[in-house]
Amino acid sequence: MTETSKYYITETAGEWVAGKRSPGFRKPVELTEAQARTPLLNGEISKEKPVAKTTTKPTK
């Protein structure tokens, strides 16, 4: 059996990641190395839990 690893969904991911329905931003998904290759290169998943981008207004 092929070994899987935990990856986290990033903000750039769509509804589907590596042929699986995305569980949502910052949620984990178990993928094999082969399944994760393209989504990693596209920035759709990350090995580290991503932090939310903050949109702050610049101070005057």
C-alpha angles and dihedrals in degrees: 000000000000117000118240131205133204117255130176127229115243130209092260094061120108128215092288128047122183091344093307130104109260112246090209142267115329092003119129126246128187113230138162118242090255093050092048098048100087098036089051091052090047093050093242094123137026136198088224123060104260122232121229116256110245121216109207127171115241115253119243 
